[in-house]
Amino acid sequence: MKKTTTALAMIAFLFALGTGITLAEEHADEALKHAQLASQHGKMGHADVLTKHAQAALEHAKASQQAHLANANHMGEAVTHLNAAIEHGKMGHADVATQHMQQALTHIKAGNK
């Protein structure tokens, strides 16, 4: 009985670990998509649209960071730059926000490998 319980616990743990990795990858993909859209709109001077996509990217980057610790460092840096992009986007500084989006993209891509 004890071996069965231990085996079931191990299977549940491995399942949860696998689910966490998949969830992290899905969130990282969404963060990348929104960060790319934010960057494109920033280059067009659309600070308001950049801000909306940066906020979506931020939420997904944070979720990815929590779901999988292996990419936490890169997603942590992405979160820092996404926050800065949002702050500058709200102030109408599309150029500075776009620079932060480029940095966020670099870290999201690295964390998504």
GUTORNU-358112 format. One record per residue (C-alpha): residue in one letter; residue number from 1; x, y, z. Coordinates in nm, 3 decimals, always signed. Layout:
{resn=A; resi=NUM; px=X; py=Y; pz=Z} .
...
***
This chain:
{resn=M; resi=1; px=+0.000; py=+0.000; pz=+0.000} .
{resn=K; resi=2; px=+0.279; py=+0.244; pz=+0.089} .
{resn=K; resi=3; px=+0.455; py=+0.175; pz=-0.245} .
{resn=T; resi=4; px=+0.131; py=+0.241; pz=-0.433} .
{resn=T; resi=5; px=+0.076; py=+0.569; pz=-0.252} .
{resn=T; resi=6; px=+0.435; py=+0.678; pz=-0.317} .
{resn=A; resi=7; px=+0.406; py=+0.583; pz=-0.685} .
{resn=L; resi=8; px=+0.079; py=+0.774; pz=-0.723} .
{resn=A; resi=9; px=+0.230; py=+1.078; pz=-0.552} .
{resn=M; resi=10; px=+0.528; py=+1.064; pz=-0.788} .
{resn=I; resi=11; px=+0.302; py=+1.037; pz=-1.094} .
{resn=A; resi=12; px=+0.095; py=+1.333; pz=-0.973} .
{resn=F; resi=13; px=+0.412; py=+1.537; pz=-0.917} .
{resn=L; resi=14; px=+0.548; py=+1.458; pz=-1.264} .
{resn=F; resi=15; px=+0.212; py=+1.541; pz=-1.421} .
{resn=A; resi=16; px=+0.201; py=+1.874; pz=-1.239} .
{resn=L; resi=17; px=+0.560; py=+1.948; pz=-1.342} .
{resn=G; resi=18; px=+0.481; py=+1.874; pz=-1.706} .
{resn=T; resi=19; px=+0.167; py=+2.085; pz=-1.692} .
{resn=G; resi=20; px=+0.363; py=+2.374; pz=-1.543} .
{resn=I; resi=21; px=+0.617; py=+2.367; pz=-1.823} .
{resn=T; resi=22; px=+0.345; py=+2.362; pz=-2.087} .
{resn=L; resi=23; px=+0.162; py=+2.647; pz=-1.914} .
{resn=A; resi=24; px=+0.485; py=+2.848; pz=-1.891} .
{resn=E; resi=25; px=+0.547; py=+2.799; pz=-2.262} .
{resn=E; resi=26; px=+0.193; py=+2.906; pz=-2.351} .
{resn=H; resi=27; px=+0.223; py=+3.222; pz=-2.143} .
{resn=A; resi=28; px=+0.568; py=+3.295; pz=-2.286} .
{resn=D; resi=29; px=+0.427; py=+3.261; pz=-2.640} .
{resn=E; resi=30; px=+0.144; py=+3.502; pz=-2.557} .
{resn=A; resi=31; px=+0.389; py=+3.744; pz=-2.394} .
{resn=L; resi=32; px=+0.602; py=+3.734; pz=-2.709} .
{resn=K; resi=33; px=+0.302; py=+3.794; pz=-2.936} .
{resn=H; resi=34; px=+0.181; py=+4.094; pz=-2.738} .
{resn=A; resi=35; px=+0.532; py=+4.236; pz=-2.698} .
{resn=Q; resi=36; px=+0.586; py=+4.218; pz=-3.074} .
{resn=L; resi=37; px=+0.255; py=+4.394; pz=-3.138} .
{resn=A; resi=38; px=+0.340; py=+4.659; pz=-2.880} .
{resn=S; resi=39; px=+0.677; py=+4.719; pz=-3.041} .
{resn=Q; resi=40; px=+0.522; py=+4.750; pz=-3.388} .
{resn=H; resi=41; px=+0.268; py=+5.004; pz=-3.266} .
{resn=G; resi=42; px=+0.537; py=+5.193; pz=-3.078} .
{resn=K; resi=43; px=+0.733; py=+5.234; pz=-3.401} .
{resn=M; resi=44; px=+0.418; py=+5.385; pz=-3.554} .
{resn=G; resi=45; px=+0.386; py=+5.627; pz=-3.262} .
{resn=H; resi=46; px=+0.075; py=+5.459; pz=-3.117} .
{resn=A; resi=47; px=+0.158; py=+5.490; pz=-2.748} .
{resn=D; resi=48; px=-0.194; py=+5.395; pz=-2.637} .
{resn=V; resi=49; px=-0.200; py=+5.068; pz=-2.834} .
{resn=L; resi=50; px=+0.158; py=+4.993; pz=-2.727} .
{resn=T; resi=51; px=+0.047; py=+5.032; pz=-2.366} .
{resn=K; resi=52; px=-0.244; py=+4.789; pz=-2.404} .
{resn=H; resi=53; px=-0.030; py=+4.520; pz=-2.564} .
{resn=A; resi=54; px=+0.252; py=+4.579; pz=-2.315} .
{resn=Q; resi=55; px=+0.005; py=+4.527; pz=-2.030} .
{resn=A; resi=56; px=-0.111; py=+4.197; pz=-2.183} .
{resn=A; resi=57; px=+0.252; py=+4.092; pz=-2.236} .
{resn=L; resi=58; px=+0.327; py=+4.180; pz=-1.874} .
{resn=E; resi=59; px=+0.046; py=+3.960; pz=-1.742} .
{resn=H; resi=60; px=+0.160; py=+3.664; pz=-1.953} .
{resn=A; resi=61; px=+0.528; py=+3.717; pz=-1.867} .
{resn=K; resi=62; px=+0.443; py=+3.717; pz=-1.496} .
{resn=A; resi=63; px=+0.233; py=+3.402; pz=-1.536} .
{resn=S; resi=64; px=+0.516; py=+3.233; pz=-1.727} .
{resn=Q; resi=65; px=+0.761; py=+3.340; pz=-1.460} .
{resn=Q; resi=66; px=+0.548; py=+3.183; pz=-1.189} .
{resn=A; resi=67; px=+0.475; py=+2.866; pz=-1.388} .
{resn=H; resi=68; px=+0.833; py=+2.774; pz=-1.467} .
{resn=L; resi=69; px=+1.139; py=+2.878; pz=-1.273} .
{resn=A; resi=70; px=+1.389; py=+2.792; pz=-1.547} .
{resn=N; resi=71; px=+1.296; py=+3.104; pz=-1.743} .
{resn=A; resi=72; px=+1.229; py=+3.320; pz=-1.438} .
{resn=N; resi=73; px=+1.543; py=+3.532; pz=-1.478} .
{resn=H; resi=74; px=+1.463; py=+3.631; pz=-1.835} .
{resn=M; resi=75; px=+1.095; py=+3.680; pz=-1.763} .
{resn=G; resi=76; px=+1.189; py=+3.889; pz=-1.459} .
{resn=E; resi=77; px=+1.392; py=+4.120; pz=-1.684} .
{resn=A; resi=78; px=+1.105; py=+4.121; pz=-1.934} .
{resn=V; resi=79; px=+0.865; py=+4.226; pz=-1.658} .
{resn=T; resi=80; px=+1.096; py=+4.515; pz=-1.563} .
{resn=H; resi=81; px=+1.108; py=+4.642; pz=-1.922} .
{resn=L; resi=82; px=+0.736; py=+4.587; pz=-1.978} .
{resn=N; resi=83; px=+0.657; py=+4.796; pz=-1.671} .
{resn=A; resi=84; px=+0.885; py=+5.071; pz=-1.802} .
{resn=A; resi=85; px=+0.724; py=+5.052; pz=-2.147} .
{resn=I; resi=86; px=+0.378; py=+5.084; pz=-1.994} .
{resn=E; resi=87; px=+0.487; py=+5.380; pz=-1.782} .
{resn=H; resi=88; px=+0.638; py=+5.563; pz=-2.079} .
{resn=G; resi=89; px=+0.347; py=+5.464; pz=-2.306} .
{resn=K; resi=90; px=+0.102; py=+5.623; pz=-2.064} .
{resn=M; resi=91; px=+0.310; py=+5.942; pz=-2.080} .
{resn=G; resi=92; px=+0.299; py=+5.934; pz=-2.461} .
{resn=H; resi=93; px=+0.672; py=+5.857; pz=-2.497} .
{resn=A; resi=94; px=+0.643; py=+5.604; pz=-2.779} .
{resn=D; resi=95; px=+1.016; py=+5.616; pz=-2.858} .
{resn=V; resi=96; px=+1.132; py=+5.530; pz=-2.504} .
{resn=A; resi=97; px=+0.850; py=+5.277; pz=-2.460} .
{resn=T; resi=98; px=+0.958; py=+5.109; pz=-2.785} .
{resn=Q; resi=99; px=+1.316; py=+5.078; pz=-2.660} .
{resn=H; resi=100; px=+1.191; py=+4.903; pz=-2.347} .
{resn=M; resi=101; px=+0.970; py=+4.678; pz=-2.561} .
{resn=Q; resi=102; px=+1.275; py=+4.574; pz=-2.764} .
{resn=Q; resi=103; px=+1.456; py=+4.478; pz=-2.443} .
{resn=A; resi=104; px=+1.147; py=+4.293; pz=-2.320} .
{resn=L; resi=105; px=+1.128; py=+4.103; pz=-2.650} .
{resn=T; resi=106; px=+1.491; py=+3.995; pz=-2.617} .
{resn=H; resi=107; px=+1.428; py=+3.853; pz=-2.270} .
{resn=I; resi=108; px=+1.093; py=+3.692; pz=-2.357} .
{resn=K; resi=109; px=+1.256; py=+3.515; pz=-2.652} .
{resn=A; resi=110; px=+1.546; py=+3.398; pz=-2.436} .
{resn=G; resi=111; px=+1.308; py=+3.277; pz=-2.166} .
{resn=N; resi=112; px=+1.097; py=+3.099; pz=-2.423} .
{resn=K; resi=113; px=+1.373; py=+2.868; pz=-2.548} .
***
